[in-house]
Amino acid sequence: MKFKRELMIWGDQKIIKTLESYERLCFENSGDIKKQILTIDKILREIRKDLGHRDNQLKDGDLVLMFIKAEDKDKLFN
């Protein structure tokens, strides 16, 4: 809850909208874990963009994959 409160105060509208779409995706329980993970990656990208970072050399999934174990990466993206 603290994260959402801080996001409401400090977060850019794109971050808020991307988080909203992630929560909707999870609520609908689509079962598409890859889509959920890539949406988390979009949230991270928006946060970084808001902080002034350019991620033009990163591919979709690069940020979130930093938090996933190597063996799980292979299952998700191969």
Secondary structure, DSSP 4 states (H G I P E B T S, - for coil): -HHHHHHHHH--HHHHHHHHHHHHHHHTT---HHHHHHHHHHHHHHHHHHTT---TTPPTTHHHHTTS-HHHHHHHH-
